[in-house]
Amino acid sequence: MAKQATYRVASNPFGFRKRELTVLFAGDSQTNPQHRIGPKVVDYYLLHHVLSGRGVFRMGDVELALGPGDSFLIYPGKLFHYVSDEMNPWRYRWVAFSGSSAAALVRDAGFDPERPWTHTGEDKAPGERCRAIFEAFRERSGSASLAASGHLHLLLASLREASGDSAPALPRPGTHSEELARQVIGYLSTQYAEPITIEGMAEALGYNRAYLSRVFKQHAGVSPATFLTKLRVDQGRRLLRERPELTVEQIASSVGFQDALYFSKQFRRWYAQSPTEYRSAVGDALKMK
């Protein structure tokens, strides 16, 4: 018996405001045999998750025969088309989104223009996340846009996890030290104000502490601990210039030093003057302008 064709779509009730990430609309459809979309282009990302049936998707030089558990991603500006099977037309759910962070988000989920699909088997999470976005828009609550963005993140995470491709790509042999140094710098630069330990960082990044410290020092010329101390001092130096209403004690605490005297000692070590002397010198320089 032929399946009854259906089509439902719900749009973001708060319009298409430009943000880092905006979910534009979501829907689901049971297609007719040989239902065809395109060839065409769109100016947003369009993710489909196949619930049942089969079809063929093509984008650029990539052509795929897809079925239940497959998801495919259409990229902005890329010519594409897709068509449902003649005997077993597919049913799918879809989500459209855009924004300045969208490209990084889909990369983190494991998608690439040369590999714009993934297979998640019988995992129901991707389909349920698509449905949740649709329902959020259909209810038109004040939190619909925020809820949809949250569900999109969880949707992409479920695609990455269920596909079995959750581990980050290993760096190329010739760039291993650079990649490790980049990870350490990124970790320290975002968490310098927190009570970081090198042991904790090494565990979080998945490396032995001694190995991590050795490779980082070979690449950066200083140990992770020294890099962190200098980073904290430099952030404190910036706050001494930009936030005159803050005390030295408040600044020390803001950049990760639990002891203001230790902050002053390290500041003098790197800049041959105390934080108070530096702040006074900056103030005098501004008065002379």
C-alpha angles and dihedrals in degrees: 000000000000115000117243110251115238135180128187129168135173125192131211103272092214096061131238102308114173109251139144087269128007125174104215105188143332136202150147136232142187100210131214119245110286092005103172133202120190154300082226144116131237131197097228139053113272118194121192127191117196115223100177142343127036142269146156125257126193130184121165108319093340118100121175138181104215138186144165114342094021123121125193130192126213113207125217112266094009118127110238145159136182135189133192123238118270095227102028109025115197131247116210144167122221142195128196121203142161142175142116093286096046096092093053090045094056091045089054088051090057100255124137132174088246092049106029097163143064136189122226100174116210095344107131096196098092093052092045092051090052089050092049091055090050091050092048091056094043091054090051094207122166090256096049097109093046092046091049092053090051092049090048091056090049091046093055091044090053091051091051094045098043093047089063091238098110097124117091117247113269114246118253111267094250094052102042096111091046092050093048091047089050091053092049093047091048092049094048095041093056098039104033091117091057127082094268123182122192089228091055093047092049090051092047092051093044100245138119108257096233092048093047093049093047096049093044093050091049090054102035101030094233136067121261089250092054091045090052093049092050090046091053092047092050092049089050090049089054092051091049087059100039104035109046091164091066120088121231088251091054092048092049090053092045093058098044105271111128091191119054091201090056089049089053091048092051092043090054090046092057101033105024093235138074123259090251092051091049093050091049091049091051091049092050091049091053092050091054093056 
